[in-house]
Amino acid sequence: MLKIAQMGNPVLRKRAEPVSAAELKDARTEFFIESMIASMREHGGAGLAAPQVHVSKQILVVEARGDDEDEAAGERIPLTVLVNPEITSFSQEVQEGWEGCLSVREIWGRVRRSRAVTVKALTRAGKEVEIRAEGFYAVVLQHEIDHLYGKIFLDRMDDMSTLCFTAEYRSHWRD
């Protein structure tokens, strides 16, 4: 398991470096990506960005199996690995929802995000892809891409009065 950087660690506030073609072909990068996936699953996250595990590179993994009680209405996200992702379009329509973060343990808050995004990136095999995501998938992608630019969900909150600990979120707000 990779160790998760917690809020206050400088790696979370740095802009991550792009991954070169040579790095992407390196077996160590593939091992790192597999370790990210295992760590995301072990910690119960819907996504994980490389800076969250102390590596300032533009790599993220996302997945939601729809069985975690904190995931949005049981929505599923296929396992997705993106390298050097860039959001190329945001919908005008926004949604507000609860977000938590493996790097901001035990704290939740309401964040406004675009309802849909288009992301251009490379796959772990180096193939160019374009993903159009809506709803929970779009929110998770925005959240993880923010990490690549040194942002955490707290930076996106309009109303800090919605901050709460996990136990209070589960007791009063989750449903």
C-alpha positions, -999 to 999 in steps of 0.1 A, spaced: 0 0 0 11 35 -8 11 61 20 -16 88 16 -3 124 19 -25 144 43 -36 180 40 -7 202 50 19 181 31 34 204 4 32 178 -23 -6 184 -23 -2 221 -32 23 217 -61 14 215 -97 23 179 -108 47 173 -137 35 157 -169 45 121 -175 69 117 -205 65 90 -231 96 73 -218 83 73 -182 50 59 -194 68 29 -211 89 23 -179 79 -9 -160 82 12 -128 54 34 -139 31 4 -145 40 -9 -111 32 25 -96 -2 26 -113 -10 -8 -101 0 3 -66 -22 34 -69 -52 12 -79 -46 -12 -50 -42 17 -26 -74 35 -38 -94 3 -33 -78 -5 1 -86 30 14 -121 30 -1 -117 60 -24 -134 66 -57 -102 82 -70 -66 88 -63 -41 112 -78 -4 106 -78 4 137 -56 -18 121 -29 8 93 -27 37 117 -26 45 115 -64 42 148 -82 32 134 -116 1 137 -137 -15 103 -131 -48 95 -116 -70 65 -111 -108 64 -105 -133 36 -99 -166 32 -81 -181 -2 -79 -214 12 -66 -213 -7 -34 -197 19 -11 -222 36 11 -205 70 6 -206 69 -32 -233 90 -49 -265 69 -50 -246 37 -58 -232 51 -91 -206 30 -109 -174 43 -125 -153 19 -146 -117 16 -136 -101 45 -154 -64 53 -155 -55 87 -169 -21 102 -176 -16 139 -183 -54 146 -182 -68 179 -192 -104 190 -189 -112 205 -224 -148 214 -216 -171 220 -187 -209 221 -188 -227 253 -179 -250 232 -157 -235 227 -122 -245 205 -93 -237 207 -56 -228 176 -37 -209 162 -8 -172 154 -12 -146 138 10 -110 131 3 -84 105 13 -60 134 19 -85 152 41 -95 123 63 -128 123 81 -140 157 67 -168 163 42 -182 194 26 -205 206 -2 -189 215 -34 -203 230 -67 -189 213 -98 -198 211 -135 -224 185 -141 -205 172 -172 -169 175 -184 -148 163 -214 -113 151 -205 -85 145 -229 -57 122 -216 -34 93 -223 -42 58 -211 -16 38 -193 -7 22 -226 0 57 -241 -31 58 -263 -49 92 -265 -85 91 -252 -113 116 -248 -139 109 -220 -172 127 -217 -184 122 -181 -216 132 -164 -228 132 -128 -207 115 -102 -181 104 -128 -176 141 -138 -173 152 -102 -147 125 -94 -126 134 -124 -128 171 -115 -118 163 -79 -88 142 -89 -76 166 -117 -77 194 -91 -51 174 -72 -28 176 -102 -30 214 -99 -24 216 -62 -60 220 -52 -81 202 -27 -119 201 -25 -119 227 4 -105 252 -21 -137 248 -42 -162 252 -13 -185 282 -14 -199 277 21 -175 264 48 -205 260 72 -212 226 55 -179 211 67 -185 181 89 -168 150 102 -176 116 86 -198 104 116 -219 136 114 -221 133 76 -233 97 78 -258 105 106 -273 137 93 -265 144 56 -257 113 35 -293 105 26 
